[in-house]
């Protein structure tokens, strides 16, 4: 779908000239001669970008006034300012108000087209980042009170301001990217970009292009590609699952880390960058080096400060707080009321092995919010958990009174259990006291006394055993 660009200029010849160039380049173009027509056009259909002249003769608002109105109504709409009478002060004012850039007339067509492309791409990336924040449910957090999590927090607080490289290790789904984002967020580069390159999902022949970009044509469009190293300039680059990087590319990464310079694919000019690199992996890099699959010089450059993220089963004490945290986040994102989690369900979650770690727990909580049976105000019980967790749940936690029993002191819990157990056995044997006593290993008279002490009277027994 062609990008829709609105051209706002009081000179019809200029509008027609720009519109013709844009249409030749595959864009859709609309025109407006004053502020009233411009704002009406935007309100009728939001364009991909606005090219806006500062001086508009006979217009109610000049370009700066229109820009201010657009910022209020469409804060993420990219605007490119143009003028033949502009001053440095005017250009600075436009940029401060949120314009992407300022171009003086007469302008070169090539420069205008480059700025249009960059402005639209910047708006797209900003939109995707905002959508990602919405999907993840808010700011990045390291949730838990276990000693392992406390140790990681301390490591982040100490290493983040230094600028040192960090190697984050741990199993898949444990939260390695969360740790990397927190290191970036607590660093002096927090206002800079945080760029992630997943080495495991990239074809080996494509990885170098993604890292360093291209100087010459790359693909059918023939446009230069900017790599992740360049995109992360002034910020942080996360090399996710770095053990999957081909050996040849590893060698070029070593040089880039050492010199903070690189050459684009197909180019000869050295590109200078200022990038902090964080790497993550779920593999044993010592074993990978011994097998000849990972370069030692790269390992020692990346492993300046190692941080290990434990598996979820290594910090089971964090599971209840994590589950409640994910329930609140999921409910907020979906617009549903959060479901309370019963103590038996939390105990069952703690007993599970969690091969998918924190990521799997979050998915399970999302499922429970939507799919767990019962009223939304009813606590989620162990027997409501997904099948793969329920199959491994201890039998006592699948009992419908498990939520109640988990909140009681031992003496009271024993009484609740014994009462329910004996009622169940009486039902099993059709109310026959003799057979029930024989099965549970008690004298008949002792069973009578126990039932009486537990408050189980004859009427209740009869009610419970009625066919």
Secondary structure as GFF3:
##gff-version 3
##sequence-region A 1 467
A	DSSP	beta_strand	4	8	.	.	.	ID=ss1
A	DSSP	alpha_helix	12	24	.	.	.	ID=ss2
A	DSSP	beta_strand	28	32	.	.	.	ID=ss3
A	DSSP	alpha_helix	35	44	.	.	.	ID=ss4
A	DSSP	beta_strand	49	53	.	.	.	ID=ss5
A	DSSP	alpha_helix	63	73	.	.	.	ID=ss6
A	DSSP	beta_strand	78	83	.	.	.	ID=ss7
A	DSSP	alpha_helix	88	96	.	.	.	ID=ss8
A	DSSP	beta_strand	101	104	.	.	.	ID=ss9
A	DSSP	alpha_helix	109	136	.	.	.	ID=ss10
A	DSSP	alpha_helix	147	159	.	.	.	ID=ss11
A	DSSP	three_ten_helix	160	162	.	.	.	ID=ss12
A	DSSP	beta_strand	166	169	.	.	.	ID=ss13
A	DSSP	alpha_helix	176	185	.	.	.	ID=ss14
A	DSSP	beta_strand	194	198	.	.	.	ID=ss15
A	DSSP	alpha_helix	204	212	.	.	.	ID=ss16
A	DSSP	alpha_helix	228	231	.	.	.	ID=ss17
A	DSSP	beta_strand	236	240	.	.	.	ID=ss18
A	DSSP	three_ten_helix	242	244	.	.	.	ID=ss19
A	DSSP	alpha_helix	247	259	.	.	.	ID=ss20
A	DSSP	beta_strand	261	263	.	.	.	ID=ss21
A	DSSP	beta_strand	270	272	.	.	.	ID=ss22
A	DSSP	beta_strand	276	281	.	.	.	ID=ss23
A	DSSP	alpha_helix	285	290	.	.	.	ID=ss24
A	DSSP	alpha_helix	296	302	.	.	.	ID=ss25
A	DSSP	beta_strand	305	308	.	.	.	ID=ss26
A	DSSP	three_ten_helix	312	318	.	.	.	ID=ss27
A	DSSP	alpha_helix	319	334	.	.	.	ID=ss28
A	DSSP	alpha_helix	343	351	.	.	.	ID=ss29
A	DSSP	alpha_helix	357	371	.	.	.	ID=ss30
A	DSSP	three_ten_helix	382	384	.	.	.	ID=ss31
A	DSSP	alpha_helix	387	390	.	.	.	ID=ss32
A	DSSP	three_ten_helix	395	398	.	.	.	ID=ss33
A	DSSP	alpha_helix	402	405	.	.	.	ID=ss34
A	DSSP	alpha_helix	410	428	.	.	.	ID=ss35
A	DSSP	alpha_helix	433	440	.	.	.	ID=ss36
A	DSSP	alpha_helix	444	453	.	.	.	ID=ss37
A	DSSP	alpha_helix	458	465	.	.	.	ID=ss38
###
